[in-house]
Each structure stands twice: as C-alpha cells, then as structure tokens.
Amino acid sequence: MTPQEPLIRWDWVASHLSDIGGRLVEHLILTLLAVGIGLVLSFGLSLATRKFVGLYGPVTWVAGVLYTIPSLALFALLIPFTGLSLMTAEIGLVSYTLLILIRSIVGGLHSVPEEVRDTARGMGYTDTQMLWKVELPLAAPVIIAGIRVATITTIGLTTVTALIGQGGLGFFILDGIQRFFSTPLLVGAVLSVALAVAADGGLVLLQRWLTPWTRTAR
C-alpha cells in the first residue's frame, strides 16, 4: 500500500463481492461443523463422565491440554497425517471447543436441583425421559452460554486455518498481510467480527426462545 492509497478501496470490494460472499459462507460452514461436531462429542463425553464420575478428571485434562496447544502448532502436528485439508482444519477447531462445551454441559446438568429430579422420578419418568424433558431444558441457559463462547472462539480461530488453505475470511487477512494491501485485510477482519457478533446475538435469541420461563422469572 502506497502512502497515497486509501485505507479501503471500495472499487476492489465491489469487484470481489462474489468472492467475499463465498469466503463468508466457507467461514460459516467451518464454524458450524466444528461447533456441531464438538457439541455432539462433548455431550457424549459429559454423559459418560456423569455415569462414571472418575472419568471427569481425565476427560477434562485431555480437553484442557488440547485447548492450551497453540493453533499453529496443532495444525503443524496434524498436517503430516491429514495434509492441508478440511479434516485438518476441523480436527483443530473441534479440539478447541471440547473443554468449553464439556464444562458447560456438566455444569448445567449439575445445576438442576435434586428435588426436581425427585419429583420427576415420583411422576414415573425414566432416566432418559428425565434427561431430555427435565434436566436439559433447565440446564439450557448454562449450556447455551458455553456454546456462545465456543462459537465466538471458533469464528476467531477459523481465520488461522487460512494458513492451510481453509480459512474462510482469514484468506483475505492473509492476502492483505502478504501483499501489504489493507483493503482485503480489513474486509476479512471486519466481517469476522461482524459474524461473531451476529452469531452471539442469534444464540441469545435462541436461548430466550428455548427458555421462556427465564423471562417470566426476571
């Protein structure tokens, strides 16, 4: 970028709208896959630690180790096995969701009052019915709070996967840095932030829709 060049070249933005839209969709898909897979794995692991209490420590320890590995280092470790692929990106992104989601799911289930469970048992609910009809609805605010954190974190980390060719909006950030061109860099950064804000707002609305009794309580 020369000193006379504007910070944003709107002509570049106008001529790359289709590419911007495609990268935005790619970023969204990468995020949804990572959070979705992470949620399924975390739910299964959380139920396992609930049934076998001794598993909670080892499971959260492994998830914590994965969470502390720098993203670039983790991708570098994966590349010899899975290459510069979508699988590499998703393994890394899913790994960073596990600790957040497991803690939120376990914490949410533990927050359900024991007298509520006793009442459900007295009404003839099986353990499965109680989980889906009583415990998960009451734990939803805590669980969705964890999903919000995991989603926002994943949106940010997805930009890093541009370094392995899977970055969504991170492609523009990397392109701008490599060419010393501020326009794509700002487009990628601003849209990443906007996507995170929109996702968080959408999850807040989802929580309010799923837990109408919390509004009544307030």
NORHUZI-V903146 format. One record per residue. N is the residue number from 1. RES is the residue in one small letter. PHI is phi as a letter, one per 20 degrees, with the letter a starting at -180 (999 if undefined). OMEGA is omega as a letter, one per 30 degrees, with the letter a starting at -180 (none if undefined). NEAR is the number of other C-alpha atoms within 10 Angstrom. Layout:
((N & RES & PHI & OMEGA & NEAR) (N & RES & PHI & OMEGA & NEAR))
This chain:
((1 & m & 999 & l & 12) (2 & t & e & a & 8) (3 & p & g & a & 6) (4 & q & e & a & 6) (5 & e & f & a & 10) (6 & p & f & a & 11) (7 & l & f & l & 13) (8 & i & c & l & 15) (9 & r & e & a & 13) (10 & w & f & l & 11) (11 & d & f & l & 8) (12 & w & f & l & 11) (13 & v & g & a & 15) (14 & a & f & a & 10) (15 & s & e & a & 10) (16 & h & d & a & 13) (17 & l & f & a & 11) (18 & s & f & l & 11) (19 & d & f & l & 13) (20 & i & f & l & 21) (21 & g & f & l & 13) (22 & g & f & l & 14) (23 & r & f & l & 20) (24 & l & f & l & 20) (25 & v & f & l & 14) (26 & e & f & l & 17) (27 & h & f & l & 25) (28 & l & f & a & 21) (29 & i & f & l & 13) (30 & l & g & a & 24) (31 & t & f & a & 25) (32 & l & f & l & 15) (33 & l & f & a & 14) (34 & a & f & a & 26) (35 & v & f & l & 28) (36 & g & f & l & 16) (37 & i & f & l & 19) (38 & g & f & a & 26) (39 & l & f & l & 23) (40 & v & f & l & 13) (41 & l & f & a & 16) (42 & s & f & l & 25) (43 & f & f & l & 18) (44 & g & f & l & 13) (45 & l & f & l & 20) (46 & s & f & l & 25) (47 & l & f & l & 17) (48 & a & f & l & 15) (49 & t & f & l & 19) (50 & r & f & a & 15) (51 & k & f & l & 11) (52 & f & d & a & 10) (53 & v & g & a & 11) (54 & g & f & a & 11) (55 & l & f & a & 15) (56 & y & g & a & 19) (57 & g & f & l & 11) (58 & p & f & a & 11) (59 & v & f & a & 18) (60 & t & f & l & 19) (61 & w & f & l & 13) (62 & v & f & l & 13) (63 & a & f & l & 20) (64 & g & f & l & 16) (65 & v & f & l & 12) (66 & l & f & a & 19) (67 & y & f & a & 20) (68 & t & e & l & 10) (69 & i & f & l & 14) (70 & p & g & a & 11) (71 & s & g & a & 20) (72 & l & f & l & 15) (73 & a & f & l & 10) (74 & l & f & l & 19) (75 & f & f & l & 24) (76 & a & f & l & 14) (77 & l & f & a & 14) (78 & l & e & a & 18) (79 & i & g & l & 15) (80 & p & f & a & 10) (81 & f & e & a & 9) (82 & t & d & l & 14) (83 & g & m & l & 15) (84 & l & e & a & 18) (85 & s & c & l & 14) (86 & l & f & l & 16) (87 & m & f & l & 14) (88 & t & f & l & 22) (89 & a & f & a & 29) (90 & e & f & l & 22) (91 & i & g & l & 17) (92 & g & f & a & 27) (93 & l & f & l & 30) (94 & v & f & a & 25) (95 & s & g & a & 22) (96 & y & f & l & 27) (97 & t & e & a & 28) (98 & l & f & a & 29) (99 & l & f & a & 23) (100 & i & f & a & 24) (101 & l & f & l & 29) (102 & i & f & a & 27) (103 & r & f & a & 18) (104 & s & f & a & 25) (105 & i & f & l & 26) (106 & v & f & l & 21) (107 & g & f & l & 16) (108 & g & f & l & 22) (109 & l & f & l & 23) (110 & h & f & a & 13) (111 & s & f & l & 13) (112 & v & f & a & 16) (113 & p & g & a & 11) (114 & e & f & l & 10) (115 & e & f & l & 9) (116 & v & f & l & 14) (117 & r & f & l & 17) (118 & d & f & l & 12) (119 & t & f & l & 11) (120 & a & f & l & 18) (121 & r & f & l & 14) (122 & g & f & l & 9) (123 & m & e & l & 9) (124 & g & n & l & 11) (125 & y & f & l & 16) (126 & t & f & l & 10) (127 & d & f & l & 14) (128 & t & f & l & 10) (129 & q & f & a & 13) (130 & m & f & l & 17) (131 & l & f & a & 17) (132 & w & e & a & 11) (133 & k & e & a & 13) (134 & v & c & a & 18) (135 & e & f & a & 22) (136 & l & f & l & 17) (137 & p & g & l & 17) (138 & l & f & a & 22) (139 & a & e & a & 21) (140 & a & g & a & 19) (141 & p & g & a & 19) (142 & v & f & a & 21) (143 & i & f & a & 24) (144 & i & f & l & 20) (145 & a & f & l & 20) (146 & g & f & l & 22) (147 & i & f & l & 23) (148 & r & f & l & 22) (149 & v & f & a & 15) (150 & a & f & a & 24) (151 & t & f & a & 22) (152 & i & f & l & 20) (153 & t & f & a & 18) (154 & t & f & l & 24) (155 & i & g & l & 26) (156 & g & f & a & 19) (157 & l & f & a & 20) (158 & t & f & l & 26) (159 & t & f & a & 22) (160 & v & f & a & 23) (161 & t & f & l & 28) (162 & a & g & a & 19) (163 & l & f & l & 15) (164 & i & d & l & 18) (165 & g & n & a & 14) (166 & q & c & a & 24) (167 & g & e & a & 24) (168 & g & l & a & 28) (169 & l & f & l & 33) (170 & g & f & l & 30) (171 & f & g & a & 23) (172 & f & f & l & 25) (173 & i & f & l & 25) (174 & l & f & l & 20) (175 & d & f & l & 17) (176 & g & f & l & 19) (177 & i & f & a & 12) (178 & q & f & a & 10) (179 & r & d & a & 11) (180 & f & l & a & 13) (181 & f & c & a & 20) (182 & s & f & a & 19) (183 & t & f & l & 21) (184 & p & f & l & 26) (185 & l & f & a & 22) (186 & l & f & l & 16) (187 & v & f & l & 18) (188 & g & f & a & 24) (189 & a & f & a & 18) (190 & v & f & a & 14) (191 & l & f & l & 15) (192 & s & f & l & 24) (193 & v & f & l & 14) (194 & a & f & l & 12) (195 & l & f & l & 18) (196 & a & f & l & 20) (197 & v & f & l & 12) (198 & a & f & l & 13) (199 & a & f & l & 17) (200 & d & f & l & 18) (201 & g & f & l & 13) (202 & g & f & l & 13) (203 & l & f & l & 16) (204 & v & f & l & 16) (205 & l & f & l & 12) (206 & l & f & l & 12) (207 & q & f & l & 18) (208 & r & f & l & 15) (209 & w & f & a & 12) (210 & l & f & a & 15) (211 & t & c & a & 16) (212 & p & f & a & 10) (213 & w & f & l & 11) (214 & t & f & l & 13) (215 & r & f & l & 9) (216 & t & f & l & 7) (217 & a & f & l & 6) (218 & r & f & none & 5))
